[in-house]
Amino acid sequence: MKNYIASNKQRYLDELFDFLKIPSVSADSKHKNDMLSAAEYIKGKLLDAGLDHAEICPTDGHPIVYAEKIIDPALPTILTYGHYDVQPADPVELWNTPPFEPTIKVTPIHPDGAIFARGSCDDKGQIYMHVKAIEAMNLHEGLPCNVKIMFEGEEEVGSENLGTFVKNNKEKLKADIILISDTSIIANDIPSVETGLRGLAYMEVEVTAANRDLHSGVYGGAVANPINVLAQMIASMHDENGKITVEGFYDKVIELSAAEREALESAPFELEAYKKDLEINEVTGEKGYSTRERASIRPTLDVNGIWGGYTGEGSKTVLPSKAFAKISMRLVPDQDWEEISDLFTKHFKKIAPATVKVQVKKHHGGQPYVTPTDSIGYKAAYLALEEGFGKTPVPTRGGGSIPIVALFEKELGLKSILFGFGLDSDALHSPNEHYGVFNFMKGIETIPLFYKYYSQLVNEQKS
Ligand SMILES: [Zn+2]
């Protein structure tokens, strides 16, 4: 199969180029027909790849392309998710070649060439790897398990209709694992799997002292200044070890084992380069954890904005009536964002001195997510990358959030394997987005290995 894939490289690229030429910009209503063309194109290619059934499912927004091949209901089912919509190409004048005219150029990181086009990496190039991997499996050994495909057209605009589709189609989407190629590896010689993502709880607080702004000469010193009070309250939310002081905040935090921490530390990281890049003299954070751990496996509390009083030109001697702040917390498994929001509210009210009144507002949030490294899905991804790249893969933990992954877990009860092949330097969402030809081909080679190992491991577990 490897030889077959290598000998079809030009055809794969030609087909991908046709797909990339369709400007499937979901945010811009003038591309509505292009969205349909892109959905039709990928549906046709899924049927060509040997899937039994493919359909375009309408939603209130852009449609979802669904396809499947059930070879034996007794076998496991892999559901692949991805998106065929792309970010707008603006500012177009910063592109060196037109965004919807794919061009291959050599770069220092991509000596085999990279495909420059909007969507090349995010995510059309990556979903096309799956289509070609399925085609190759069908033509050779055959599929080792059942396949379902769900490609949406609204990922870049917040996946607005995906939740409804998933809720209404639980039977159709029934599977054992979700496979997603929409993330990065560390480098072309350091394959990696993202095993977790942080959640988020976002709050806004208001501190009120007197019923109106006061003259700081007349009242200053006798009546509370809400900005001073708010600053003290915020400062008290971390102790001298960088721990968050909200009661109960850490109760549900799962501590990683020494082995898990060691595996995460095996990814390359240069503290000096990190500091130099940010032009900071020193890093900070929770005692007992490394910089990478602080930014991935540990929860945080940060002020995102703070305002109040006079901020205009010159000076005004005001004793303000109110002060405000937006405060967000990044969460880790098994913290629950609504529960943390409540704990924060309770804590904030409790620490407020009698001199002020406070109000706390809950904004949005999201749950943290983790794929255990002892799960079959993770092991299959590890073995596939190890064989595909001939290198030991590294687990990583993302500091941010991918809301769809939490949605799939909640609605379908399924874990997702983040099996992306891009690089962080591929200029996603930016002008001159590109995707390495090496990465594209490596993905097509490696995806069938995931199918192979996943099926094997599930069968072993059964017997
Ligand atoms: Zn994407």
Residues whose N, C-alpha, C, O or C-beta is under 5 A from the ligand:
A	BS01	ZN	D122 D123 D182
